Amino acid sequence: MRIRGPRRVFSQVLLAQLAIVTGVTALATGLFLALFSDELDEQAMRRALAIARTTAAEPRFAEGVRTTPPSPGGPVQAAAERIRRASGAGYVVVMDRRGVRWSHPEPDRVGRRVSTDPSAALSGREVMEIDVGTLGRSARGKVPLRDGDGRIVGAVSVGIAYGNVRDGLLYSVPVLLACASGALASGAAAAYLVARRLRSRTHDLSFTDISALLAEREAMLHGIREGVVALDRRGRVRLANDEARRLLELDAADTGRPLEEVLPPGRVRDVLSGEVTGPDLLAVSGGRVLVANRMPTADGGAVATLRDRTELELLGRELDGTRGLLEALRAQDHEHANRLHALLGLLELGMHEEAAEFLAGAVGVRRATAEQVAGRVHDPLLAALLVGKATVAAERGVELRLAPDTLLPDRLVDPRDLVTVVGNLVDNALDAACGSRGARVEVSLRAEGRTVVLEVADTGPGVPAGWREEIFTEGWTRKESPAHRPRGIGLALVRRLAERYGGGAGVEDRDGGGAVFTVVLPDALTAPAAGGGSEEGSRGGGSAPGGGAVLGRPR
């Protein structure tokens, strides 16, 4: 039958700690007893040697050995017995150079040779030892016996019965065991308190449960398509799953480092550190739009989740673009209907020449607008964007025009990035200029070497000085958010894209009122082909006053 041990962490840790405490206590007690026993032996031998020295220092013993025969009733025997009884020694034996006893606790042994070898003491050396003699095991001390001239005439051997030493050791054992028991009890109590605290921390789980939970956690953290970052109470990265490393561009070496060392200053770091609070906070990291949530933990740390909604944001912008296109189509449909009605009226009135001129003029305006844009902006994607924005601007009562210095070659590294920047800035400018007196938006796109410089000016209310940095942070907006997506991302994306190219984005006041947004994109253009012609394209007709090209006038 197999005996099963406890499964809970509390019970296993408590038993292990009790076993360790008991083992350490027993080992310490045994070592102490062994050392204490040696110390008692050493003390007994030194005591015996001290008694022997004191006895040998008395001249009467050397004189008695030289002048009297060994006798149970002799003076040497009587004096040695007095010293033995006074000192508590087991025996005091005085012998001559032949090893014949002059004294002994048992008088009938006087006159006989000693049972142990006395040669060391008779040669002039002092001896300490544990040995077995006629009186049993004893701690001994032997010294030479000298006469008044310093000649060795014999030796003195003093022994302390080993039973006395053992009795001293046994007397100390109960006290030692009592101390060891107290230490064991204290250790057991401390082990119980530690195990009890461990039980509260582990929620009374077993090791197998903890192992299973860890395995499940690892599988869950690295399997979900949502970034998870765990921080300790000091703000150091305790854990980051695969998705979080991808979104924040972290690596394995960043684990254990403070948050401010692994992330650059910005909204993402502010959200993760808790400086910005709230649910579903928007942030931009490396051109990605993230939704972050932060939850504090009981130990003072926090766990933050990150969802990549870049694709959703792009879909939302495409939806906005589609809606703008629909608005433009609706506006064009309305305009075309009016023109068809006017054309029909001219035909019904028989004014055929006037009808032909009216039709040619209407077609020419649209063609001129497209030609003007294409002549100044050579990238087809960006040109198409501006043509579409011109129609929307005209419908909203805003004049959209290209600045006189606009000239952009068809050498963009990534046209989609510039489309994102231009689209966001023009949309914001149209919102700001709409309803203002002489509503106008002017776009300037020019190349300076491989650098693209974009300026979008509007006649709106402008941007207060205190907001000129804040408007580029994620989630900041003064507009009401539509239902399909939140606002406060466009300008943040513009600045992040500019910083990705090594440039920047800013806003200043416009002369005469309004605002001018400037974006600088270094290395946004490829190098011109060797031997290529001039980038100066034809500037489409229809120049506006001041040399600019009007793309759309209010209707």
Secondary structure by P-SEA (a helix, b strand, c coil): ccccccccaaaaaaaaaaaaaaaaaaaaaaaaaaaaaaaaaaaaaaaaaaaaaaaaacaaaaaaaaccccccccaaaaaaaaaaaaacccbbbbbccccccccccccccccccccccccccccccccccccccccccccbbbbbbbccccccccbbbbbccaaaaaaaaaaaaaaaaaaaaaaaaaaaaaaaaaaaaaaaaaccccaaaaaaaaaaaaaaaacccbbbbbbccccccccccaaaaaaaccccccccccccccccccaaaaaaaccccccbbbbbcccbbbbbbbbbcccccbbbbbbbaaaaaaaaaaaaaaaaaaaaaaaaaaaaaaaaaaaaaaaaacaaaaaaaaaaaaaaaaaaaaaaaaaccccaaaaaaaaaaaaaaaaacbbbbbcccbbbccccccaaaaaaaaaaaaaaaaaaaccccccbbbbbbbbcccbbbbbbbbcccccccccccccccccccccccccccccccaaaaaaaaaaaacccccccccccbbbbbbbbbcccccccccccccccccccccccccbbbbccccc
